[in-house]
Amino acid sequence: MIAAQLRQAMRGVASTVTLITSIAPDGHGHVMIASSFTSVSLEPPTVLVCIGQQTRIHGPLLAARRFCINVLRAEQEVLAVHCRSATGTDRFDHEAWRFDEVNGLPYLQGAQASLFCELIEHHAVGTHSVMLASVERVLTSAYADPLVYLDGRFRAIDPTR
């Protein structure tokens, strides 16, 4: 009962949509949509992301210990939909994907921000892992226009309001 009530309550909490990417030790790329992401500290630069233990990226990300958090712009909804419905390497079939020269991580050119991270620690909590990561490098765009997830749908924020 309380889980259903919590789910309903959380549907009313807007979250910025991100695509988390990682490269497994075997060289295969992984990507997933995540809306449970937040900044923890500026000194040292630290973020938190929650990832379901049943997701395909969970094990490879823990093994690789490096990942990229791509904060999507409203205009990138098509990428979020594509990553939600595509499988395997097909998720990277879009011209916006680039591979970082330093660590080889996939990132989205034109994302609102791309945060290149190293896993510090993780804790299993129920069905998810809470992952704390140090931010090693950040790419940002000139303007903020995030894609958000609210009440089960992707939405854009109206900047005129």
C-alpha positions in Angstrom: 0.0 0.0 0.0 2.7 2.5 1.0 4.7 1.7 -2.2 1.7 2.5 -4.4 1.2 5.8 -2.5 4.9 6.7 -2.8 4.8 5.9 -6.5 1.8 8.2 -6.9 3.4 11.0 -4.8 6.6 10.8 -6.9 4.7 11.1 -10.1 4.2 14.7 -9.1 7.9 15.4 -8.6 9.6 16.8 -11.7 13.0 15.3 -12.5 15.6 16.3 -15.0 16.1 13.5 -17.6 19.6 12.1 -18.0 21.2 9.4 -20.0 23.9 7.5 -18.1 26.6 5.9 -20.2 29.4 3.5 -19.4 31.8 1.2 -21.3 32.1 -2.3 -19.8 35.5 -3.8 -19.4 34.7 -6.0 -22.5 34.3 -2.8 -24.5 30.5 -2.9 -24.9 28.7 0.4 -24.4 25.7 0.7 -22.2 23.2 3.5 -21.8 20.1 4.0 -19.6 17.6 6.8 -18.8 17.8 8.0 -15.2 15.9 10.7 -13.5 17.2 10.0 -10.0 20.3 12.2 -10.1 21.5 15.1 -8.0 24.6 17.1 -7.0 25.9 16.2 -3.5 28.9 18.5 -3.0 31.0 21.1 -4.9 34.1 20.5 -2.8 34.9 17.8 -3.7 32.7 17.7 -6.8 30.4 14.8 -6.1 27.1 13.6 -7.6 24.6 10.9 -6.7 22.7 8.7 -9.1 20.4 5.7 -8.4 20.4 2.8 -10.7 18.2 -0.3 -10.6 20.1 -3.5 -9.9 18.2 -5.3 -12.6 19.3 -2.9 -15.4 21.8 -4.0 -18.0 24.2 -1.1 -17.1 24.4 -1.9 -13.4 27.0 -4.7 -13.5 29.2 -3.1 -16.2 29.1 0.3 -14.5 30.2 -1.2 -11.2 33.0 -3.1 -13.0 34.2 -0.1 -15.1 33.8 2.4 -12.2 33.5 5.2 -14.8 30.4 6.7 -16.4 29.0 9.8 -18.0 25.8 11.6 -17.0 24.3 13.4 -19.9 21.7 16.0 -18.9 19.2 16.2 -21.8 17.7 19.4 -23.3 14.0 19.5 -24.1 14.9 19.2 -27.9 16.6 15.8 -27.1 13.4 14.0 -26.2 13.7 11.8 -29.3 17.0 10.5 -27.9 15.4 9.6 -24.6 12.6 7.8 -26.4 15.1 6.0 -28.6 17.2 4.9 -25.7 14.1 3.7 -23.9 12.9 1.5 -26.8 16.1 0.4 -28.5 18.3 -2.4 -27.3 22.1 -3.0 -27.1 24.4 -0.9 -29.3 21.3 0.3 -31.3 20.9 2.9 -28.5 24.0 4.6 -29.8 22.7 4.9 -33.4 22.4 8.7 -33.5 24.8 11.3 -34.8 24.8 13.2 -31.5 26.9 10.5 -29.8 30.6 11.2 -29.4 33.3 9.2 -27.5 35.5 11.1 -25.0 39.2 11.2 -26.0 40.4 10.9 -22.4 38.4 7.8 -21.2 36.4 6.6 -24.2 33.0 7.2 -22.6 30.1 7.9 -24.9 28.6 11.4 -24.4 26.0 13.5 -26.2 27.2 16.4 -28.2 24.8 19.2 -27.6 23.6 18.0 -24.2 22.8 20.6 -21.6 25.7 19.1 -19.7 27.9 16.0 -19.7 29.5 15.0 -16.4 32.3 12.5 -16.6 32.4 10.6 -13.3 34.4 8.0 -11.3 32.5 5.8 -8.9 33.5 6.4 -5.3 31.1 4.0 -3.5 27.7 2.4 -3.9 25.1 1.1 -1.5 22.3 -1.4 -2.2 19.0 0.0 -1.1 16.0 -2.2 -2.0 15.9 -2.7 -5.7 18.4 0.0 -6.5 22.0 1.0 -5.9 22.8 4.5 -4.7 26.0 5.5 -6.4 28.2 8.4 -5.3 30.7 9.6 -7.9 33.4 12.2 -8.1 33.0 14.5 -11.1 36.3 14.6 -13.1 35.2 16.8 -16.0 32.2 18.7 -17.1 31.0 19.9 -20.6 28.2 22.5 -20.5 26.2 24.4 -23.0 25.4 28.1 -23.1 21.8 27.8 -22.1 19.5 25.7 -19.8 16.5 24.1 -21.4 16.1 20.8 -19.6 13.9 17.8 -20.5 12.0 16.8 -17.4 10.0 13.8 -16.5 6.7 14.5 -14.7 3.6 12.3 -14.2 4.9 9.6 -16.4 5.7 11.8 -19.4 8.6 13.8 -20.8 8.0 17.5 -20.7 9.7 20.8 -21.5 9.8 23.7 -19.2 8.1 26.8 -20.7 10.7 29.6 -20.3 8.1 32.3 -20.7 6.4 31.4 -17.4 
